[in-house]
Amino acid sequence: MSNSKKSDKYVKLARKLGVDAKAIPISNIFFDDRALLKCEGCESYARHWLCPPNVMKPAEFKRIVKNYHSAVLTHSNDAGKFRDVMYQLESKAFVDGKYWAFALFPDFCCEKCSYPSSCKNPGMDRLMLHSHGIDEYKTARKAGFKVYPLRNKDERQNRFGLLLID
């Protein structure tokens, strides 16, 4: 069975849960160290457990990602729903025997991070794509999503998640 066929059930589940999704090969996840420059300009930089410099470096993460065989790229404009959908996708893949399944999404697990104290919800934290060097625009465009930088603050923000599947 092809890797994209293995991902189809999670694409269907994501859509059923209300987000768009596409199966992508691991080779279509693009990395660019410049993504970290965006992090350094953010008010959360060095103030959250999920933000640089408190996370692994892109080169290390890229090496780990290469161990996976397929992925599901998800898209939504609804930040509130997105986290729950990604947890459900990861959980379903795990129950299906894909015990290395791992979800990444662009959201903090807590309203206010406990950093630098111990994490209050260690089972709820997940990595963010850009903070690990993933070029979200290039990856999304290669998958067929029509994305562009927002032109004003009134536009709905694009949010992307990634389910890595072994």
N, C-alpha and C positions, 0 to 999 in steps of 0.2 A: 504494500500500500504506500502510495506517495506521501511525502510529508505534508503537502497541502490538503490531501484527503483526510489525514489525521487531524488537521486543524479545523475542518469544516464544521464539525459538531459544536465547536466553541464559537465559531463565527455565528452560527445559527442561534446559539444560546444568547450571545451578546446582543444580537438584533432583537430577539424576543424580550430581552430585559431593557430595551430602549436605547441602545447606542449602535452606531454604525461600526462595522468591523470587516476586516479583510485578512485572509491568510497571506502571510508573506514568508519567503525563504529567509533564513538567517543572513544570507549574503546581501539582502536588501535592507539591513539595518546599518545605517551609515554613521560613522563616528567622526567627530571633528573637535579637537581640543579647544577650539575657539568658543565652544559652548560655555566653557567655564568663565570666560570673560563676562558673559551675561550674569552669571552668578555673583561675581565680585561686585557688580554694580547694584545688587539687590539689597534691600534693608534686612533681609533674613540671613545674609552671608555670615557664616561663623556664629550664628545665634540659634541654630536648629541642629538637631541630631542628623537630619536628612540633607543638610546642606554642606557644601565644601567649606572648610577643609576637613570636615568631620566624616567624610565618606571616602570610599576607595577611589583611587585615581582612574581616569578613563582607560589607560592602557591595561590595567589589571582587570577592569570590568569587561573590556573587549575580549580579553583572553578567556574569561569565563563564558561569555555569550557564545563563543565559537563551539562550546561543548553541546549546545542545544541543536536540535534538528529542524524545528519549525517555530513559527510565532504567529500570533494574532495581533494585528494593530487595530486599536479601537479609537473611535472619535466621538466626542460629544461636546455640546456647548453648556451642558448642565453639570456644574461642578459637584453639586450635592448628591446627585444620583451616581456619578461616575465611580466614586470610591467603592460603593457597595457592589456595583456591577463587577468591578475588577476583582474584589474579594471572592465573589461568587464564581467567577470564571476560574480563578486559581484553585478554589476548593473543589470544583467539579473535576478539573483535570487531575488533581491529587487523588480523589476518590476513584477515578478511572484508572489508577495505577501509574500515572505520570507523576511520580513523587518528587521530581525535581522541578515541577511547574512553579513558575514564579511570575508575579504580576508587578509591573511598574506603572506608576501614574503620577500626574502632576498635582499633588495635594498633600498637605500636612495631615497627620493622623489626629492631631489635637488642635483645639482652638488656640491654645498658648503652649508652646513647647516648654518643657521643664529644663531644657539645657541651661547651664552645664550640670545640673543635678541628674540623677538617674532617670531614664525614660519611664514615664508612668504607664505607657501602653506598648511594651516591647513587641507584642504579637500583632499590633496594628500598623506598625511602620512599614513602609515600602519605599523603595528607591524611586527617584524621579529621573526621567529620561535625560533631560538636559544636564543635570548635575553629575551625570556619569559620562558626559561627552557625546551623547547621541544627538545627531543633527535631525531634529524632529521634522523640519520643513522638507529636507531632502528625502528622508524616509517616507514621509506621508505622500509627497508628490510621486515618488516612485511607485507607491501602492495605488495611485490613482485618485487620491484625495485632492481637491482643489483648495489649496490653502495659500494665504498671503499674509504679510504682516498687517496688523490692524492699522487703520489710518486715523482713527480717533477713538476716544474712550467709550463712546456709545455703542461701538460694534461689539457683537458677541464674541467672546474669546474662544478660540479653538483649543480643545484639550485632547491630548492623545495619551493613550495607555498602551502597554505592550504586555502580552502574555507570552512568556517563553515556555516552550514545551519540548520535553525530551523525546 
